[in-house]
Amino acid sequence: MGAEQVRQEEREQIKTLNNKFASFIDKVRFLEQQNKLLETKWALLQEQKSTKRSCLPGIFEAQTAGLRKQLEALQLDGGRLEVELRNMQDVVEDFKNKYEDEINRHTAAENEFVVLKKDVDVAYMNKVELEAKVDTLKDEINFLRTLYEEELKELQSKVSDTSVVLSMDNSRSLDLEGIIAEVKAQYEEIANRSRAEAEAWYQTKFETLQAQAGKHGDDLRRSRNEIAELNRAVQRLQAEIDSNKNQRAKLEAAVAEAEERGELAVKDARAKLVDLEEALQKAKQDMARQLREYQELMSTKLALDIEIATYRKLLEGEESRMTGAGVGAVNISVVGSTGGAGSWLTFGGTMGSDALRFSSGGGPGAPKAYSIRTTSAPGRCTRN
């Protein structure tokens, strides 16, 4: 009953460990999917960037390459961890099968030990019973031997007494020699026959008792041999039980080590998952920051292009003035394309003046479209 409960608990523990491994494998697969999603996003960004005229600094590409390498390294780590998890699961399954086999062998050995112990007890009781029978037979043989000797002595004394009486009767004057001789012969014949019958009976009884004693002795020796064999079998089974207990302890230690390694692997995977999520969050933040910088650079570039165009207009106006044509103030309006407030660049005065005034409006970083408009004095040339 205790062994069955232990096996049930161990099966539940192994099932729990398998569930943990399955959950960890699912997390690794989810991590790989996230990596693929991030790669897809980067590919889309690269395609979008290739369709436009890229003005991003080289650090953006270096950051992208670093993140891509980090993703590849994380993918390799995820594959390696998945292989390690599969190997660990195979090892745990092998240990589980070995452990169940050892439990079955241990149970079979215990059952065999119980059966052999019962046989040993029965053989020991038979041995005790046979020894008691042998002692009883020995006592009976001694008693019969003593009785035989006593009866033999009694018969011998009776025959001797009869001879003495006959001798005393011979002293008489009666002529009884023939009768005495006949009686003596009869008594001697009776005595001899009784002696022979007694000896034959006692000899037969003695041989019977000896045969029974020999038979019981053989049974006793056979029982002793069986007991010795059973003792050796018990010792062998006890050694196997001890070996199975040691093997069981080793398997339990191996299972505990496998569980610990599995937990460490899960913790490592969780830590790497957290690092990857942090890296993804950082990449998103860097992407947003670089997009803002890109928009600011585009705004600065457009402002510089407008300034260059304005200076070009001023130079052209100066050339026109020198040729006799008068040019009025040059007004440049900047209109936000996303619905924000407009920005204005205004250069006032005549072309002969050195005064330059610049004003702008609108939110920083907002994408803008620019238009340039020049206004000439009456009767002078106008250039758009």
One Martini backbone bead per residue (centre of mass of N, CA, C, O) as a GRO file, in nm:
protein
  384
    1MET     BB    1   0.058   0.062  -0.021
    2GLY     BB    2   0.307   0.254   0.003
    3ALA     BB    3   0.427   0.204  -0.281
    4GLU     BB    4   0.180   0.302  -0.441
    5GLN     BB    5   0.181   0.590  -0.333
    6VAL     BB    6   0.465   0.664  -0.426
    7ARG     BB    7   0.414   0.616  -0.728
    8GLN     BB    8   0.189   0.825  -0.755
    9GLU     BB    9   0.353   1.071  -0.667
   10GLU     BB   10   0.572   1.041  -0.888
   11ARG     BB   11   0.384   1.070  -1.126
   12GLU     BB   12   0.286   1.355  -1.056
   13GLN     BB   13   0.566   1.488  -1.065
   14ILE     BB   14   0.626   1.417  -1.361
   15LYS     BB   15   0.381   1.560  -1.480
   16THR     BB   16   0.456   1.841  -1.378
   17LEU     BB   17   0.729   1.856  -1.528
   18ASN     BB   18   0.608   1.824  -1.812
   19ASN     BB   19   0.435   2.078  -1.798
   20LYS     BB   20   0.670   2.271  -1.760
   21PHE     BB   21   0.809   2.202  -2.026
   22ALA     BB   22   0.575   2.275  -2.211
   23SER     BB   23   0.558   2.571  -2.122
   24PHE     BB   24   0.848   2.644  -2.203
   25ILE     BB   25   0.818   2.576  -2.503
   26ASP     BB   26   0.594   2.781  -2.556
   27LYS     BB   27   0.766   3.027  -2.479
   28VAL     BB   28   0.982   2.986  -2.694
   29ARG     BB   29   0.791   3.003  -2.935
   30PHE     BB   30   0.686   3.285  -2.869
   31LEU     BB   31   0.965   3.417  -2.892
   32GLU     BB   32   1.006   3.348  -3.190
   33GLN     BB   33   0.760   3.502  -3.292
   34GLN     BB   34   0.856   3.776  -3.191
   35ASN     BB   35   1.112   3.780  -3.359
   36LYS     BB   36   0.973   3.760  -3.635
   37LEU     BB   37   0.805   4.017  -3.601
   38LEU     BB   38   1.048   4.207  -3.573
   39GLU     BB   39   1.173   4.140  -3.846
   40THR     BB   40   0.933   4.235  -4.012
   41LYS     BB   41   0.940   4.527  -3.919
   42TRP     BB   42   1.225   4.584  -4.019
   43ALA     BB   43   1.170   4.520  -4.315
   44LEU     BB   44   0.956   4.737  -4.356
   45LEU     BB   45   1.137   4.975  -4.281
   46GLN     BB   46   1.344   4.923  -4.502
   47GLU     BB   47   1.147   4.955  -4.738
   48GLN     BB   48   1.057   5.243  -4.670
   49LYS     BB   49   1.346   5.361  -4.680
   50SER     BB   50   1.405   5.278  -4.984
   51THR     BB   51   1.170   5.470  -5.111
   52LYS     BB   52   1.336   5.681  -4.987
   53ARG     BB   53   1.525   5.946  -4.887
   54SER     BB   54   1.790   5.894  -4.694
   55CYS     BB   55   1.891   6.084  -4.377
   56LEU     BB   56   2.007   5.900  -4.187
   57PRO     BB   57   2.217   5.803  -3.974
   58GLY     BB   58   2.453   5.552  -3.912
   59ILE     BB   59   2.349   5.471  -3.625
   60PHE     BB   60   2.083   5.341  -3.713
   61GLU     BB   61   2.206   5.101  -3.869
   62ALA     BB   62   2.375   4.995  -3.634
   63GLN     BB   63   2.137   4.943  -3.446
   64THR     BB   64   1.992   4.746  -3.631
   65ALA     BB   65   2.221   4.538  -3.653
   66GLY     BB   66   2.237   4.482  -3.349
   67LEU     BB   67   1.946   4.383  -3.317
   68ARG     BB   68   1.969   4.155  -3.520
   69LYS     BB   69   2.191   4.001  -3.374
   70GLN     BB   70   2.035   3.966  -3.113
   71LEU     BB   71   1.806   3.802  -3.240
   72GLU     BB   72   1.979   3.571  -3.344
   73ALA     BB   73   2.092   3.491  -3.068
   74LEU     BB   74   1.813   3.434  -2.943
   75GLN     BB   75   1.738   3.212  -3.142
   76LEU     BB   76   1.971   3.024  -3.075
   77ASP     BB   77   1.902   2.999  -2.777
   78GLY     BB   78   1.618   2.886  -2.818
   79GLY     BB   79   1.707   2.629  -2.970
   80ARG     BB   80   1.897   2.523  -2.753
   81LEU     BB   81   1.684   2.508  -2.527
   82GLU     BB   82   1.497   2.312  -2.673
   83VAL     BB   83   1.699   2.082  -2.694
   84GLU     BB   84   1.752   2.059  -2.390
   85LEU     BB   85   1.459   1.998  -2.315
   86ARG     BB   86   1.432   1.739  -2.475
   87ASN     BB   87   1.662   1.590  -2.341
   88MET     BB   88   1.550   1.617  -2.054
   89GLN     BB   89   1.285   1.468  -2.113
   90ASP     BB   90   1.418   1.202  -2.193
   91VAL     BB   91   1.566   1.155  -1.927
   92VAL     BB   92   1.315   1.156  -1.747
   93GLU     BB   93   1.173   0.921  -1.891
   94ASP     BB   94   1.394   0.715  -1.838
   95PHE     BB   95   1.388   0.739  -1.530
   96LYS     BB   96   1.093   0.659  -1.501
   97ASN     BB   97   1.116   0.376  -1.619
   98LYS     BB   98   1.333   0.274  -1.427
   99TYR     BB   99   1.176   0.326  -1.169
  100GLU     BB  100   0.936   0.142  -1.232
  101ASP     BB  101   1.103  -0.115  -1.261
  102GLU     BB  102   1.220  -0.111  -0.974
  103ILE     BB  103   0.949  -0.120  -0.831
  104ASN     BB  104   0.857  -0.389  -0.946
  105ARG     BB  105   1.099  -0.552  -0.846
  106HIS     BB  106   1.062  -0.485  -0.551
  107THR     BB  107   0.779  -0.605  -0.521
  108ALA     BB  108   0.850  -0.892  -0.615
  109ALA     BB  109   1.066  -0.940  -0.397
  110GLU     BB  110   0.878  -0.906  -0.155
  111ASN     BB  111   0.684  -1.133  -0.228
  112GLU     BB  112   0.897  -1.357  -0.239
  113PHE     BB  113   0.990  -1.317   0.050
  114VAL     BB  114   0.722  -1.392   0.184
  115VAL     BB  115   0.700  -1.676   0.069
  116LEU     BB  116   0.974  -1.780   0.174
  117LYS     BB  117   0.913  -1.729   0.471
  118LYS     BB  118   0.685  -1.929   0.488
  119ASP     BB  119   0.854  -2.174   0.403
  120VAL     BB  120   1.054  -2.152   0.636
  121ASP     BB  121   0.850  -2.186   0.861
  122VAL     BB  122   0.750  -2.463   0.773
  123ALA     BB  123   1.027  -2.604   0.777
  124TYR     BB  124   1.084  -2.547   1.073
  125MET     BB  125   0.840  -2.701   1.185
  126ASN     BB  126   0.921  -2.971   1.059
  127LYS     BB  127   1.187  -2.994   1.201
  128VAL     BB  128   1.081  -2.994   1.488
  129GLU     BB  129   0.897  -3.238   1.450
  130LEU     BB  130   1.118  -3.440   1.362
  131GLU     BB  131   1.292  -3.415   1.614
  132ALA     BB  132   1.073  -3.514   1.804
  133LYS     BB  133   1.039  -3.792   1.668
  134VAL     BB  134   1.329  -3.886   1.705
  135ASP     BB  135   1.331  -3.874   2.011
  136THR     BB  136   1.096  -4.069   2.049
  137LEU     BB  137   1.227  -4.310   1.901
  138LYS     BB  138   1.472  -4.332   2.083
  139ASP     BB  139   1.319  -4.383   2.341
  140GLU     BB  140   1.172  -4.636   2.236
  141ILE     BB  141   1.424  -4.800   2.175
  142ASN     BB  142   1.539  -4.798   2.460
  143PHE     BB  143   1.297  -4.924   2.592
  144LEU     BB  144   1.292  -5.187   2.423
  145ARG     BB  145   1.574  -5.276   2.494
  146THR     BB  146   1.530  -5.294   2.795
  147LEU     BB  147   1.291  -5.489   2.782
  148TYR     BB  148   1.440  -5.712   2.638
  149GLU     BB  149   1.655  -5.761   2.852
  150GLU     BB  150   1.462  -5.825   3.083
  151GLU     BB  151   1.315  -6.063   2.950
  152LEU     BB  152   1.568  -6.230   2.901
  153LYS     BB  153   1.648  -6.255   3.195
  154GLU     BB  154   1.388  -6.390   3.287
  155LEU     BB  155   1.407  -6.639   3.108
  156GLN     BB  156   1.681  -6.734   3.212
  157SER     BB  157   1.588  -6.766   3.506
  158LYS     BB  158   1.369  -6.974   3.453
  159VAL     BB  159   1.550  -7.192   3.331
  160SER     BB  160   1.734  -7.217   3.580
  161ASP     BB  161   1.512  -7.295   3.780
  162THR     BB  162   1.426  -7.552   3.636
  163SER     BB  163   1.695  -7.699   3.666
  164VAL     BB  164   1.704  -7.698   3.968
  165VAL     BB  165   1.447  -7.857   4.017
  166LEU     BB  166   1.534  -8.107   3.864
  167SER     BB  167   1.771  -8.169   4.047
  168MET     BB  168   1.606  -8.207   4.301
  169ASP     BB  169   1.429  -8.436   4.181
  170ASN     BB  170   1.671  -8.641   4.134
  171SER     BB  171   1.698  -8.717   4.448
  172ARG     BB  172   1.497  -8.896   4.413
  173SER     BB  173   1.370  -9.229   4.393
  174LEU     BB  174   1.239  -9.170   4.148
  175ASP     BB  175   1.170  -9.267   3.805
  176LEU     BB  176   1.211  -8.954   3.609
  177GLU     BB  177   1.402  -8.919   3.365
  178GLY     BB  178   1.219  -8.911   3.119
  179ILE     BB  179   1.033  -8.688   3.214
  180ILE     BB  180   1.251  -8.478   3.264
  181ALA     BB  181   1.366  -8.478   2.986
  182GLU     BB  182   1.106  -8.403   2.844
  183VAL     BB  183   1.050  -8.144   3.002
  184LYS     BB  184   1.315  -8.013   2.943
  185ALA     BB  185   1.282  -8.011   2.642
  186GLN     BB  186   1.025  -7.847   2.639
  187TYR     BB  187   1.136  -7.597   2.788
  188GLU     BB  188   1.363  -7.547   2.592
  189GLU     BB  189   1.181  -7.513   2.349
  190ILE     BB  190   1.015  -7.286   2.464
  191ALA     BB  191   1.251  -7.098   2.526
  192ASN     BB  192   1.366  -7.087   2.243
  193ARG     BB  193   1.108  -6.991   2.107
  194SER     BB  194   1.070  -6.738   2.279
  195ARG     BB  195   1.342  -6.618   2.217
  196ALA     BB  196   1.310  -6.612   1.915
  197GLU     BB  197   1.054  -6.442   1.909
  198ALA     BB  198   1.163  -6.206   2.067
  199GLU     BB  199   1.402  -6.146   1.886
  200ALA     BB  200   1.238  -6.112   1.630
  201TRP     BB  201   1.056  -5.888   1.731
  202TYR     BB  202   1.279  -5.693   1.823
  203GLN     BB  203   1.423  -5.687   1.553
  204THR     BB  204   1.189  -5.582   1.390
  205LYS     BB  205   1.138  -5.332   1.561
  206PHE     BB  206   1.421  -5.218   1.535
  207GLU     BB  207   1.424  -5.197   1.226
  208THR     BB  208   1.179  -5.020   1.205
  209LEU     BB  209   1.294  -4.789   1.377
  210GLN     BB  210   1.543  -4.746   1.204
  211ALA     BB  211   1.392  -4.678   0.945
  212GLN     BB  212   1.239  -4.441   1.064
  213ALA     BB  213   1.488  -4.288   1.154
  214GLY     BB  214   1.613  -4.268   0.871
  215LYS     BB  215   1.379  -4.124   0.741
  216HIS     BB  216   1.377  -3.884   0.937
  217GLY     BB  217   1.668  -3.812   0.882
  218ASP     BB  218   1.629  -3.748   0.584
  219ASP     BB  219   1.414  -3.536   0.629
  220LEU     BB  220   1.593  -3.359   0.803
  221ARG     BB  221   1.816  -3.311   0.596
  222ARG     BB  222   1.629  -3.196   0.380
  223SER     BB  223   1.524  -2.965   0.555
  224ARG     BB  224   1.799  -2.838   0.603
  225ASN     BB  225   1.860  -2.783   0.307
  226GLU     BB  226   1.613  -2.609   0.256
  227ILE     BB  227   1.680  -2.399   0.469
  228ALA     BB  228   1.949  -2.317   0.346
  229GLU     BB  229   1.833  -2.228   0.074
  230LEU     BB  230   1.638  -2.019   0.192
  231ASN     BB  231   1.853  -1.847   0.328
  232ARG     BB  232   2.002  -1.778   0.069
  233ALA     BB  233   1.758  -1.651  -0.071
  234VAL     BB  234   1.712  -1.434   0.141
  235GLN     BB  235   1.987  -1.300   0.112
  236ARG     BB  236   1.962  -1.236  -0.187
  237LEU     BB  237   1.701  -1.066  -0.162
  238GLN     BB  238   1.819  -0.862   0.036
  239ALA     BB  239   2.035  -0.761  -0.157
  240GLU     BB  240   1.836  -0.670  -0.377
  241ILE     BB  241   1.681  -0.472  -0.202
  242ASP     BB  242   1.920  -0.291  -0.137
  243SER     BB  243   1.986  -0.227  -0.431
  244ASN     BB  244   1.707  -0.104  -0.498
  245LYS     BB  245   1.723   0.120  -0.290
  246ASN     BB  246   1.972   0.256  -0.407
  247GLN     BB  247   1.855   0.299  -0.689
  248ARG     BB  248   1.619   0.469  -0.592
  249ALA     BB  249   1.784   0.696  -0.469
  250LYS     BB  250   1.926   0.772  -0.733
  251LEU     BB  251   1.668   0.835  -0.894
  252GLU     BB  252   1.564   1.055  -0.707
  253ALA     BB  253   1.811   1.236  -0.742
  254ALA     BB  254   1.785   1.263  -1.050
  255VAL     BB  255   1.502   1.388  -1.050
  256ALA     BB  256   1.573   1.631  -0.876
  257GLU     BB  257   1.791   1.738  -1.068
  258ALA     BB  258   1.605   1.769  -1.312
  259GLU     BB  259   1.413   1.969  -1.179
  260GLU     BB  260   1.624   2.182  -1.119
  261ARG     BB  261   1.718   2.222  -1.411
  262GLY     BB  262   1.440   2.301  -1.517
  263GLU     BB  263   1.404   2.551  -1.338
  264LEU     BB  264   1.657   2.694  -1.438
  265ALA     BB  265   1.572   2.704  -1.734
  266VAL     BB  266   1.316   2.866  -1.686
  267LYS     BB  267   1.451   3.109  -1.555
  268ASP     BB  268   1.636   3.173  -1.794
  269ALA     BB  269   1.407   3.214  -1.999
  270ARG     BB  270   1.269   3.441  -1.847
  271ALA     BB  271   1.507   3.634  -1.847
  272LYS     BB  272   1.534   3.643  -2.156
  273LEU     BB  273   1.249   3.745  -2.204
  274VAL     BB  274   1.284   4.009  -2.052
  275ASP     BB  275   1.522   4.111  -2.221
  276LEU     BB  276   1.369   4.109  -2.488
  277GLU     BB  277   1.147   4.303  -2.407
  278GLU     BB  278   1.339   4.533  -2.341
  279ALA     BB  279   1.465   4.546  -2.623
  280LEU     BB  280   1.202   4.607  -2.772
  281GLN     BB  281   1.135   4.865  -2.619
  282LYS     BB  282   1.397   5.009  -2.691
  283ALA     BB  283   1.361   4.992  -2.996
  284LYS     BB  284   1.102   5.155  -3.006
  285GLN     BB  285   1.219   5.410  -2.879
  286ASP     BB  286   1.445   5.448  -3.088
  287MET     BB  287   1.259   5.470  -3.329
  288ALA     BB  288   1.101   5.715  -3.235
  289ARG     BB  289   1.345   5.900  -3.199
  290GLN     BB  290   1.452   5.875  -3.494
  291LEU     BB  291   1.197   5.984  -3.626
  292ARG     BB  292   1.212   6.259  -3.497
  293GLU     BB  293   1.491   6.329  -3.605
  294TYR     BB  294   1.412   6.302  -3.899
  295GLN     BB  295   1.198   6.525  -3.899
  296GLU     BB  296   1.390   6.748  -3.804
  297LEU     BB  297   1.584   6.724  -4.043
  298MET     BB  298   1.376   6.786  -4.258
  299SER     BB  299   1.306   7.064  -4.153
  300THR     BB  300   1.592   7.181  -4.171
  301LYS     BB  301   1.632   7.130  -4.471
  302LEU     BB  302   1.394   7.300  -4.570
  303ALA     BB  303   1.490   7.563  -4.443
  304LEU     BB  304   1.756   7.572  -4.602
  305ASP     BB  305   1.631   7.569  -4.882
  306ILE     BB  306   1.478   7.835  -4.843
  307GLU     BB  307   1.722   8.012  -4.783
  308ILE     BB  308   1.862   7.959  -5.048
  309ALA     BB  309   1.632   8.062  -5.229
  310THR     BB  310   1.630   8.348  -5.114
  311TYR     BB  311   1.919   8.424  -5.186
  312ARG     BB  312   1.874   8.383  -5.484
  313LYS     BB  313   1.655   8.603  -5.515
  314LEU     BB  314   1.827   8.835  -5.414
  315LEU     BB  315   2.042   8.812  -5.630
  316GLU     BB  316   1.851   8.847  -5.868
  317GLY     BB  317   1.744   9.127  -5.774
  318GLU     BB  318   2.019   9.269  -5.780
  319GLU     BB  319   2.062   9.228  -6.078
  320SER     BB  320   1.804   9.379  -6.167
  321ARG     BB  321   1.877   9.654  -6.038
  322MET     BB  322   2.137   9.687  -6.200
  323THR     BB  323   1.953   9.684  -6.473
  324GLY     BB  324   1.676   9.869  -6.359
  325ALA     BB  325   1.514   9.683  -6.179
  326GLY     BB  326   1.253   9.670  -5.947
  327VAL     BB  327   1.235   9.527  -5.616
  328GLY     BB  328   1.062   9.416  -5.377
  329ALA     BB  329   0.936   9.239  -5.153
  330VAL     BB  330   1.004   8.921  -4.995
  331ASN     BB  331   0.769   8.661  -4.963
  332ILE     BB  332   0.755   8.379  -4.727
  333SER     BB  333   0.553   8.096  -4.701
  334VAL     BB  334   0.465   7.861  -4.440
  335VAL     BB  335   0.290   7.550  -4.469
  336GLY     BB  336   0.128   7.320  -4.300
  337SER     BB  337   0.041   6.974  -4.384
  338THR     BB  338  -0.103   6.886  -4.083
  339GLY     BB  339  -0.267   7.150  -3.964
  340GLY     BB  340  -0.085   7.347  -3.872
  341ALA     BB  341   0.082   7.611  -3.823
  342GLY     BB  342   0.232   7.849  -3.979
  343SER     BB  343   0.524   7.965  -4.163
  344TRP     BB  344   0.750   8.250  -4.177
  345LEU     BB  345   0.943   8.414  -4.434
  346THR     BB  346   1.086   8.747  -4.411
  347PHE     BB  347   1.194   8.988  -4.658
  348GLY     BB  348   1.256   9.318  -4.623
  349GLY     BB  349   1.259   9.555  -4.856
  350THR     BB  350   1.485   9.647  -5.050
  351MET     BB  351   1.751   9.535  -5.243
  352GLY     BB  352   1.944   9.756  -5.119
  353SER     BB  353   1.911   9.642  -4.857
  354ASP     BB  354   2.039   9.467  -4.544
  355ALA     BB  355   1.779   9.375  -4.438
  356LEU     BB  356   1.684   9.081  -4.222
  357ARG     BB  357   1.388   8.876  -4.179
  358PHE     BB  358   1.283   8.600  -3.944
  359SER     BB  359   0.988   8.389  -3.939
  360SER     BB  360   0.812   8.138  -3.731
  361GLY     BB  361   0.565   7.866  -3.726
  362GLY     BB  362   0.483   7.600  -3.528
  363GLY     BB  363   0.549   7.288  -3.467
  364PRO     BB  364   0.782   7.084  -3.369
  365GLY     BB  365   0.846   6.834  -3.614
  366ALA     BB  366   0.656   6.920  -3.831
  367PRO     BB  367   0.548   6.863  -4.130
  368LYS     BB  368   0.635   7.060  -4.431
  369ALA     BB  369   0.529   7.305  -4.669
  370TYR     BB  370   0.660   7.512  -4.933
  371SER     BB  371   0.629   7.866  -5.042
  372ILE     BB  372   0.710   8.108  -5.297
  373ARG     BB  373   0.679   8.473  -5.282
  374THR     BB  374   0.694   8.756  -5.495
  375THR     BB  375   0.702   9.120  -5.467
  376SER     BB  376   0.646   9.393  -5.670
  377ALA     BB  377   0.671   9.683  -5.787
  378PRO     BB  378   0.548   9.912  -5.969
  379GLY     BB  379   0.680   9.857  -6.288
  380ARG     BB  380   0.806   9.576  -6.218
  381CYS     BB  381   0.952   9.287  -6.182
  382THR     BB  382   0.835   8.937  -6.166
  383ARG     BB  383   0.925   8.648  -5.950
  384ASN     BB  384   0.851   8.282  -5.901
   0.00000   0.00000   0.00000
